[in-house]
Amino acid sequence: MTQKLLIVARWVVPVEPAGAVLADHAVAVRDGRILAVCPRAEGEARFAEFARIDLPGHALIPGLVNAHTHAAMTLLRGVADDLPLMRWLTEHIWPIEGKHVSPQFVRDGTLAACAEMLRGGITCFNDMYFFPEAALEAALAAGMRAALGIIAVEFPSAYAADPEDYLAKGLALRDRWRDHPLVSFCFAPHAPYTVSDATFRKLATLAGEIEIPIHIHVHETAEEVERSVAEHGVRPLERLRRAGLLGPGLLAVHAVHLVPAEIELLARYGAKVVHCPSSNLKLASGFAPVATLARAGVEVALGTDGAASNNRLDLFEEMRLAALIAKAVAGDAEAMPAHAALRAATLAGATALGLETRIGSIEPGKEADLVAVRMDDLEMQPCYDPVSHLVYVAGRQQVSHVWVAGRALVADGELQNDAFADLDSRIKLWQNALGARPRR
């Protein structure tokens, strides 16, 4: 059955062209794609037979793209707070994962993450975790768009025995699902301290053959950089360059501890950075040089990281923090203005994932991943600049409607999918299974 939908909003913020705000506009959607963006009167005349949704106090924006997360770790939210990265990982997260991670853990945790993300306007997420086939099942049940990580680490897990096993399983999954319209893939070597040079070289060869992004934590902490110098004689980014991984497909997640030459290197190779401000703050990893990266021409997207180190999957929070921290770090109130922060949460994330021709902006021909944000709540008044309010005032509680490829997944703030029906009871079962754990 042909789907025809006309969404009429107080403002349409298309993201592209940059800075545009279209007052009293309509977006026509047919069969999951954007057919037209036009003034309201024109839309009403041209598409009179389309089912109409009126959003007179709303801004319509592209679906938000969470360019880095570990969705299943939603089940670990709050289990080991207020610790630095390596203690958090080695003393708490990795032991818990070693005992509990399974396909069911990943499926339930990812479904919980999808519910949270959808209600916050996130329509696409880039995931890095064990059992990606279970994450894929959850994302499709939720109706979300997902980029799944073909992970690689040197240590064994319940999922795979060694790097060759991880890659073989991930590539087989990609072969089965590569043509699904809501699914894409990235290579996902965890980090320089968990992946060998031999595995990096193999990934470089594979990435050259199948041309998918490479998603990796890099330069997250000063300790990581120091360890690389001690063990390999070079900083992590130089290791990646020598292995052949630097290029337009590289998603450098965190990228906090960079010297000017490394920023220039990222720009020269066309690599992307995924900025995770909440996680960087919570783990005391530091402040990414976002304004300097942007001035150098490096595309900066936004990610939440996992709920275990954030502790929310909330890109409205990340937009606001990213904009504010960029100003403080640069000593420049004009650093990362509101339009740039919104772009980082939408089109920049789509670009990092190689999806910029399909999502990330509201343009004819693109898929209708759309989010309506209430702008008429009392705490949002007065509104002189809707983009400023989207970044500095609005929260995920203002999200009223969400569509992915034209399918309504949130309406009037409520999830529209019965896949989430018994999710709360499953989360409680996992909480009981993990049990109360000491923080130190």
C-alpha positions as a Python dict, from the first residue, in 0.01 Angstrom:
ca = {
    (1, 'M'): (0, 0, 0),
    (2, 'T'): (137, 339, -97),
    (3, 'Q'): (219, 560, 200),
    (4, 'K'): (141, 927, 158),
    (5, 'L'): (202, 1170, 443),
    (6, 'L'): (210, 1550, 470),
    (7, 'I'): (373, 1687, 786),
    (8, 'V'): (302, 2055, 843),
    (9, 'A'): (519, 2226, 1106),
    (10, 'R'): (575, 2571, 1252),
    (11, 'W'): (939, 2535, 1153),
    (12, 'V'): (1126, 2289, 934),
    (13, 'V'): (1500, 2284, 1007),
    (14, 'P'): (1650, 2091, 715),
    (15, 'V'): (2018, 2119, 829),
    (16, 'E'): (2114, 2139, 463),
    (17, 'P'): (2146, 2410, 338),
    (18, 'A'): (2341, 2515, 645),
    (19, 'G'): (2162, 2760, 871),
    (20, 'A'): (1824, 2734, 700),
    (21, 'V'): (1506, 2762, 907),
    (22, 'L'): (1184, 2731, 706),
    (23, 'A'): (882, 2884, 879),
    (24, 'D'): (534, 2735, 820),
    (25, 'H'): (655, 2465, 586),
    (26, 'A'): (542, 2117, 495),
    (27, 'V'): (727, 1796, 422),
    (28, 'A'): (560, 1550, 187),
    (29, 'V'): (653, 1183, 229),
    (30, 'R'): (569, 902, -8),
    (31, 'D'): (672, 540, 44),
    (32, 'G'): (923, 632, 312),
    (33, 'R'): (1104, 902, 116),
    (34, 'I'): (1084, 1279, 122),
    (35, 'L'): (898, 1389, -187),
    (36, 'A'): (896, 1766, -131),
    (37, 'V'): (977, 2043, 119),
    (38, 'C'): (764, 2347, 52),
    (39, 'P'): (562, 2630, 210),
    (40, 'R'): (250, 2513, 388),
    (41, 'A'): (1, 2658, 140),
    (42, 'E'): (181, 2496, -151),
    (43, 'G'): (195, 2163, 29),
    (44, 'E'): (-173, 2175, 113),
    (45, 'A'): (-258, 2240, -253),
    (46, 'R'): (-16, 1989, -410),
    (47, 'F'): (-68, 1705, -166),
    (48, 'A'): (-431, 1744, -63),
    (49, 'E'): (-489, 1368, -78),
    (50, 'F'): (-198, 1290, 159),
    (51, 'A'): (-270, 1202, 523),
    (52, 'R'): (-190, 1516, 716),
    (53, 'I'): (-17, 1568, 1051),
    (54, 'D'): (-33, 1923, 1191),
    (55, 'L'): (247, 2032, 1422),
    (56, 'P'): (167, 2401, 1477),
    (57, 'G'): (401, 2447, 1774),
    (58, 'H'): (684, 2221, 1663),
    (59, 'A'): (1018, 2217, 1486),
    (60, 'L'): (1069, 1931, 1242),
    (61, 'I'): (1431, 1818, 1223),
    (62, 'P'): (1619, 1524, 1069),
    (63, 'G'): (1642, 1214, 1283),
    (64, 'L'): (1937, 1232, 1520),
    (65, 'V'): (2232, 1001, 1448),
    (66, 'N'): (2411, 849, 1747),
    (67, 'A'): (2750, 791, 1586),
    (68, 'H'): (2899, 587, 1872),
    (69, 'T'): (2738, 365, 2129),
    (70, 'H'): (2745, 22, 2288),
    (71, 'A'): (2369, -24, 2300),
    (72, 'A'): (2353, -349, 2497),
    (73, 'M'): (2543, -186, 2783),
    (74, 'T'): (2217, -16, 2876),
    (75, 'L'): (2177, -317, 3106),
    (76, 'L'): (2496, -201, 3284),
    (77, 'R'): (2377, 153, 3346),
    (78, 'G'): (2518, 270, 3679),
    (79, 'V'): (2696, -52, 3782),
    (80, 'A'): (3038, 113, 3822),
    (81, 'D'): (3018, 491, 3833),
    (82, 'D'): (3281, 750, 3925),
    (83, 'L'): (3590, 560, 3811),
    (84, 'P'): (3861, 633, 3552),
    (85, 'L'): (3843, 445, 3222),
    (86, 'M'): (4092, 162, 3274),
    (87, 'R'): (3978, 79, 3629),
    (88, 'W'): (3618, 98, 3512),
    (89, 'L'): (3693, -145, 3228),
    (90, 'T'): (3934, -392, 3390),
    (91, 'E'): (3787, -411, 3742),
    (92, 'H'): (3417, -393, 3661),
    (93, 'I'): (3290, -388, 3302),
    (94, 'W'): (3503, -664, 3148),
    (95, 'P'): (3447, -909, 3439),
    (96, 'I'): (3070, -850, 3427),
    (97, 'E'): (3066, -893, 3051),
    (98, 'G'): (3272, -1210, 3075),
    (99, 'K'): (3013, -1362, 3304),
    (100, 'H'): (2686, -1235, 3158),
    (101, 'V'): (2713, -1131, 2793),
    (102, 'S'): (2512, -1358, 2562),
    (103, 'P'): (2287, -1314, 2260),
    (104, 'Q'): (1986, -1264, 2490),
    (105, 'F'): (2175, -1005, 2696),
    (106, 'V'): (2262, -814, 2379),
    (107, 'R'): (1911, -843, 2233),
    (108, 'D'): (1738, -719, 2548),
    (109, 'G'): (1995, -449, 2623),
    (110, 'T'): (1985, -319, 2268),
    (111, 'L'): (1605, -316, 2264),
    (112, 'A'): (1608, -113, 2586),
    (113, 'A'): (1855, 125, 2424),
    (114, 'C'): (1635, 156, 2115),
    (115, 'A'): (1334, 251, 2326),
    (116, 'E'): (1535, 521, 2503),
    (117, 'M'): (1693, 650, 2183),
    (118, 'L'): (1368, 664, 1987),
    (119, 'R'): (1193, 860, 2260),
    (120, 'G'): (1483, 1103, 2244),
    (121, 'G'): (1467, 1152, 1868),
    (122, 'I'): (1754, 919, 1771),
    (123, 'T'): (1666, 729, 1454),
    (124, 'C'): (2006, 576, 1369),
    (125, 'F'): (2284, 441, 1589),
    (126, 'N'): (2635, 311, 1528),
    (127, 'D'): (2699, 15, 1754),
    (128, 'M'): (3010, -165, 1874),
    (129, 'Y'): (2948, -476, 2082),
    (130, 'F'): (2957, -854, 2101),
    (131, 'F'): (2689, -1062, 1925),
    (132, 'P'): (2602, -797, 1665),
    (133, 'E'): (2343, -1031, 1514),
    (134, 'A'): (2141, -999, 1837),
    (135, 'A'): (2175, -620, 1826),
    (136, 'L'): (2057, -629, 1466),
    (137, 'E'): (1749, -831, 1562),
    (138, 'A'): (1662, -579, 1834),
    (139, 'A'): (1711, -278, 1609),
    (140, 'L'): (1489, -424, 1338),
    (141, 'A'): (1223, -518, 1593),
    (142, 'A'): (1233, -157, 1711),
    (143, 'G'): (1220, -24, 1354),
    (144, 'M'): (1543, 171, 1393),
    (145, 'R'): (1828, 226, 1152),
    (146, 'A'): (2152, 68, 1275),
    (147, 'A'): (2516, 50, 1171),
    (148, 'L'): (2649, -274, 1321),
    (149, 'G'): (3011, -319, 1425),
    (150, 'I'): (3219, -604, 1285),
    (151, 'I'): (3424, -610, 1600),
    (152, 'A'): (3785, -716, 1649),
    (153, 'V'): (3981, -764, 1969),
    (154, 'E'): (4267, -994, 2058),
    (155, 'F'): (4105, -1161, 2359),
    (156, 'P'): (3843, -1439, 2345),
    (157, 'S'): (3484, -1390, 2454),
    (158, 'A'): (3159, -1583, 2455),
    (159, 'Y'): (3109, -1448, 2103),
    (160, 'A'): (3439, -1540, 1934),
    (161, 'A'): (3773, -1705, 2001),
    (162, 'D'): (4025, -1474, 1832),
    (163, 'P'): (4046, -1183, 1583),
    (164, 'E'): (3999, -1412, 1283),
    (165, 'D'): (3685, -1557, 1441),
    (166, 'Y'): (3542, -1214, 1524),
    (167, 'L'): (3598, -1093, 1169),
    (168, 'A'): (3467, -1408, 1004),
    (169, 'K'): (3144, -1394, 1204),
    (170, 'G'): (3098, -1021, 1143),
    (171, 'L'): (3162, -1049, 771),
    (172, 'A'): (2918, -1340, 742),
    (173, 'L'): (2654, -1128, 915),
    (174, 'R'): (2719, -845, 673),
    (175, 'D'): (2687, -1080, 376),
    (176, 'R'): (2342, -1185, 499),
    (177, 'W'): (2209, -837, 577),
    (178, 'R'): (2402, -591, 359),
    (179, 'D'): (2101, -514, 137),
    (180, 'H'): (1851, -441, 413),
    (181, 'P'): (1741, -75, 391),
    (182, 'L'): (1780, -10, 765),
    (183, 'V'): (2111, -192, 815),
    (184, 'S'): (2471, -95, 744),
    (185, 'F'): (2805, -207, 884),
    (186, 'C'): (3139, -75, 1012),
    (187, 'F'): (3459, -251, 1101),
    (188, 'A'): (3490, -201, 1476),
    (189, 'P'): (3835, -275, 1619),
    (190, 'H'): (3788, -182, 1983),
    (191, 'A'): (4097, 31, 2053),
    (192, 'P'): (4473, 44, 1993),
    (193, 'Y'): (4538, -119, 2332),
    (194, 'T'): (4319, -423, 2253),
    (195, 'V'): (4408, -478, 1885),
    (196, 'S'): (4741, -589, 1738),
    (197, 'D'): (4929, -445, 1442),
    (198, 'A'): (4862, -765, 1248),
    (199, 'T'): (4487, -728, 1297),
    (200, 'F'): (4502, -360, 1201),
    (201, 'R'): (4680, -450, 878),
    (202, 'K'): (4422, -715, 798),
    (203, 'L'): (4142, -464, 861),
    (204, 'A'): (4308, -213, 629),
    (205, 'T'): (4309, -474, 352),
    (206, 'L'): (3947, -571, 414),
    (207, 'A'): (3832, -209, 432),
    (208, 'G'): (3996, -143, 98),
    (209, 'E'): (3806, -436, -51),
    (210, 'I'): (3454, -371, 79),
    (211, 'E'): (3468, 3, 157),
    (212, 'I'): (3290, 32, 490),
    (213, 'P'): (3391, 269, 773),
    (214, 'I'): (3636, 177, 1048),
    (215, 'H'): (3496, 264, 1392),
    (216, 'I'): (3755, 274, 1675),
    (217, 'H'): (3820, 434, 2013),
    (218, 'V'): (4143, 632, 1978),
    (219, 'H'): (4331, 892, 2184),
    (220, 'E'): (4061, 870, 2449),
    (221, 'T'): (4292, 909, 2750),
    (222, 'A'): (4642, 1032, 2821),
    (223, 'E'): (4720, 688, 2963),
    (224, 'E'): (4631, 524, 2630),
    (225, 'V'): (4872, 754, 2446),
    (226, 'E'): (5152, 697, 2696),
    (227, 'R'): (5104, 321, 2682),
    (228, 'S'): (5126, 323, 2303),
    (229, 'V'): (5451, 517, 2310),
    (230, 'A'): (5595, 278, 2570),
    (231, 'E'): (5485, -40, 2390),
    (232, 'H'): (5504, 60, 2023),
    (233, 'G'): (5730, 364, 2013),
    (234, 'V'): (5462, 582, 1855),
    (235, 'R'): (5132, 743, 1947),
    (236, 'P'): (4810, 552, 1859),
    (237, 'L'): (4715, 759, 1556),
    (238, 'E'): (5058, 701, 1403),
    (239, 'R'): (5009, 325, 1454),
    (240, 'L'): (4684, 348, 1260),
    (241, 'R'): (4853, 548, 985),
    (242, 'R'): (5134, 294, 951),
    (243, 'A'): (4880, 12, 933),
    (244, 'G'): (4696, 188, 650),
    (245, 'L'): (4380, 269, 846),
    (246, 'L'): (4384, 647, 812),
    (247, 'G'): (4144, 766, 545),
    (248, 'P'): (3795, 906, 484),
    (249, 'G'): (3639, 594, 631),
    (250, 'L'): (3804, 626, 974),
    (251, 'L'): (3575, 720, 1265),
    (252, 'A'): (3809, 826, 1545),
    (253, 'V'): (3594, 802, 1856),
    (254, 'H'): (3674, 1040, 2143),
    (255, 'A'): (3995, 1183, 1992),
    (256, 'V'): (4057, 1383, 2308),
    (257, 'H'): (4435, 1390, 2336),
    (258, 'L'): (4556, 1525, 2003),
    (259, 'V'): (4856, 1740, 1921),
    (260, 'P'): (4835, 1989, 1631),
    (261, 'A'): (5016, 1756, 1391),
    (262, 'E'): (4759, 1483, 1458),
    (263, 'I'): (4471, 1721, 1391),
    (264, 'E'): (4635, 1812, 1062),
    (265, 'L'): (4680, 1442, 988),
    (266, 'L'): (4310, 1369, 1046),
    (267, 'A'): (4216, 1659, 819),
    (268, 'R'): (4461, 1559, 545),
    (269, 'Y'): (4329, 1202, 533),
    (270, 'G'): (3965, 1306, 555),
    (271, 'A'): (3906, 1107, 874),
    (272, 'K'): (3603, 1177, 1093),
    (273, 'V'): (3587, 1233, 1470),
    (274, 'V'): (3301, 1116, 1691),
    (275, 'H'): (3280, 1343, 1994),
    (276, 'C'): (3130, 1198, 2314),
    (277, 'P'): (3131, 1487, 2562),
    (278, 'S'): (2932, 1329, 2847),
    (279, 'S'): (3141, 1013, 2852),
    (280, 'N'): (3462, 1215, 2830),
    (281, 'L'): (3353, 1419, 3131),
    (282, 'K'): (3227, 1127, 3339),
    (283, 'L'): (3543, 920, 3291),
    (284, 'A'): (3762, 1231, 3331),
    (285, 'S'): (3916, 1158, 2992),
    (286, 'G'): (3951, 1525, 2904),
    (287, 'F'): (3823, 1783, 2658),
    (288, 'A'): (3833, 1712, 2286),
    (289, 'P'): (3965, 2006, 2078),
    (290, 'V'): (3641, 2031, 1879),
    (291, 'A'): (3680, 2391, 1763),
    (292, 'T'): (4034, 2326, 1641),
    (293, 'L'): (3922, 2012, 1459),
    (294, 'A'): (3639, 2203, 1291),
    (295, 'R'): (3872, 2485, 1185),
    (296, 'A'): (4104, 2226, 1032),
    (297, 'G'): (3815, 2086, 829),
    (298, 'V'): (3762, 1763, 1023),
    (299, 'E'): (3401, 1642, 1027),
    (300, 'V'): (3285, 1608, 1389),
    (301, 'A'): (2984, 1389, 1469),
    (302, 'L'): (2829, 1321, 1809),
    (303, 'G'): (2788, 1000, 2007),
    (304, 'T'): (2659, 913, 2350),
    (305, 'D'): (2893, 619, 2416),
    (306, 'G'): (2723, 344, 2617),
    (307, 'A'): (2479, 398, 2900),
    (308, 'A'): (2735, 248, 3139),
    (309, 'S'): (2963, 549, 3092),
    (310, 'N'): (2722, 836, 3026),
    (311, 'N'): (2460, 731, 3173),
    (312, 'R'): (2197, 840, 2917),
    (313, 'L'): (2153, 790, 2546),
    (314, 'D'): (2049, 1150, 2493),
    (315, 'L'): (2178, 1347, 2194),
    (316, 'F'): (2004, 1666, 2305),
    (317, 'E'): (2228, 1654, 2611),
    (318, 'E'): (2531, 1584, 2391),
    (319, 'M'): (2451, 1874, 2156),
    (320, 'R'): (2426, 2120, 2443),
    (321, 'L'): (2740, 1994, 2617),
    (322, 'A'): (2937, 1983, 2293),
    (323, 'A'): (2852, 2344, 2211),
    (324, 'L'): (2922, 2473, 2562),
    (325, 'I'): (3246, 2283, 2615),
    (326, 'A'): (3378, 2382, 2272),
    (327, 'K'): (3338, 2748, 2367),
    (328, 'A'): (3513, 2707, 2700),
    (329, 'V'): (3801, 2502, 2562),
    (330, 'A'): (3858, 2738, 2270),
    (331, 'G'): (3804, 3052, 2478),
    (332, 'D'): (3571, 3161, 2200),
    (333, 'A'): (3195, 3211, 2245),
    (334, 'E'): (3151, 3166, 1870),
    (335, 'A'): (3296, 2814, 1870),
    (336, 'M'): (3046, 2542, 1769),
    (337, 'P'): (2736, 2758, 1727),
    (338, 'A'): (2392, 2599, 1756),
    (339, 'H'): (2360, 2516, 1385),
    (340, 'A'): (2697, 2338, 1395),
    (341, 'A'): (2592, 2136, 1700),
    (342, 'L'): (2268, 2030, 1531),
    (343, 'R'): (2461, 1932, 1218),
    (344, 'A'): (2702, 1726, 1430),
    (345, 'A'): (2403, 1531, 1567),
    (346, 'T'): (2247, 1472, 1224),
    (347, 'L'): (2422, 1513, 890),
    (348, 'A'): (2777, 1479, 1027),
    (349, 'G'): (2685, 1146, 1185),
    (350, 'A'): (2525, 1030, 861),
    (351, 'T'): (2838, 1134, 672),
    (352, 'A'): (3065, 947, 915),
    (353, 'L'): (2863, 631, 851),
    (354, 'G'): (2857, 675, 474),
    (355, 'L'): (2481, 742, 481),
    (356, 'E'): (2479, 1111, 390),
    (357, 'T'): (2298, 1052, 60),
    (358, 'R'): (2016, 876, 244),
    (359, 'I'): (1963, 1048, 582),
    (360, 'G'): (2086, 1336, 798),
    (361, 'S'): (1897, 1626, 638),
    (362, 'I'): (1545, 1702, 517),
    (363, 'E'): (1581, 1703, 141),
    (364, 'P'): (1373, 1558, -143),
    (365, 'G'): (1488, 1208, -231),
    (366, 'K'): (1622, 1124, 114),
    (367, 'E'): (1461, 873, 344),
    (368, 'A'): (1206, 1021, 582),
    (369, 'D'): (1388, 990, 915),
    (370, 'L'): (1221, 1282, 1091),
    (371, 'V'): (1170, 1413, 1444),
    (372, 'A'): (917, 1665, 1574),
    (373, 'V'): (1017, 1870, 1879),
    (374, 'R'): (762, 2067, 2079),
    (375, 'M'): (863, 2431, 2090),
    (376, 'D'): (547, 2566, 2258),
    (377, 'D'): (607, 2431, 2609),
    (378, 'L'): (620, 2706, 2869),
    (379, 'E'): (988, 2647, 2942),
    (380, 'M'): (1062, 2696, 2571),
    (381, 'Q'): (911, 3046, 2562),
    (382, 'P'): (980, 3296, 2418),
    (383, 'C'): (1142, 3151, 2106),
    (384, 'Y'): (1337, 3393, 1887),
    (385, 'D'): (1558, 3132, 1722),
    (386, 'P'): (1433, 2771, 1702),
    (387, 'V'): (1778, 2625, 1636),
    (388, 'S'): (1918, 2797, 1943),
    (389, 'H'): (1634, 2647, 2145),
    (390, 'L'): (1688, 2300, 1999),
    (391, 'V'): (2048, 2301, 2124),
    (392, 'Y'): (2042, 2514, 2438),
    (393, 'V'): (1689, 2473, 2577),
    (394, 'A'): (1510, 2164, 2447),
    (395, 'G'): (1550, 1821, 2597),
    (396, 'R'): (1448, 1478, 2483),
    (397, 'Q'): (1122, 1523, 2676),
    (398, 'Q'): (1017, 1771, 2406),
    (399, 'V'): (1029, 1502, 2134),
    (400, 'S'): (671, 1428, 2031),
    (401, 'H'): (694, 1234, 1703),
    (402, 'V'): (958, 1018, 1537),
    (403, 'W'): (954, 858, 1194),
    (404, 'V'): (1210, 619, 1043),
    (405, 'A'): (1176, 576, 666),
    (406, 'G'): (832, 730, 701),
    (407, 'R'): (711, 482, 963),
    (408, 'A'): (577, 641, 1281),
    (409, 'L'): (767, 497, 1578),
    (410, 'V'): (679, 764, 1835),
    (411, 'A'): (352, 961, 1838),
    (412, 'D'): (263, 1218, 2104),
    (413, 'G'): (561, 1097, 2303),
    (414, 'E'): (453, 732, 2309),
    (415, 'L'): (631, 438, 2147),
    (416, 'Q'): (417, 282, 1874),
    (417, 'N'): (575, -63, 1864),
    (418, 'D'): (461, -365, 2066),
    (419, 'A'): (818, -500, 2054),
    (420, 'F'): (872, -296, 2372),
    (421, 'A'): (565, -437, 2551),
    (422, 'D'): (732, -650, 2820),
    (423, 'L'): (1072, -485, 2814),
    (424, 'D'): (1056, -352, 3169),
    (425, 'S'): (1015, -702, 3314),
    (426, 'R'): (1309, -834, 3111),
    (427, 'I'): (1529, -547, 3234),
    (428, 'K'): (1435, -632, 3594),
    (429, 'L'): (1535, -994, 3534),
    (430, 'W'): (1877, -882, 3413),
    (431, 'Q'): (1916, -650, 3709),
    (432, 'N'): (1848, -941, 3942),
    (433, 'A'): (2091, -1163, 3751),
    (434, 'L'): (2373, -911, 3769),
    (435, 'G'): (2296, -837, 4135),
    (436, 'A'): (2418, -552, 4353),
    (437, 'R'): (2782, -481, 4285),
    (438, 'P'): (3032, -277, 4489),
    (439, 'R'): (3150, 41, 4320),
    (440, 'R'): (3508, -16, 4433),
}
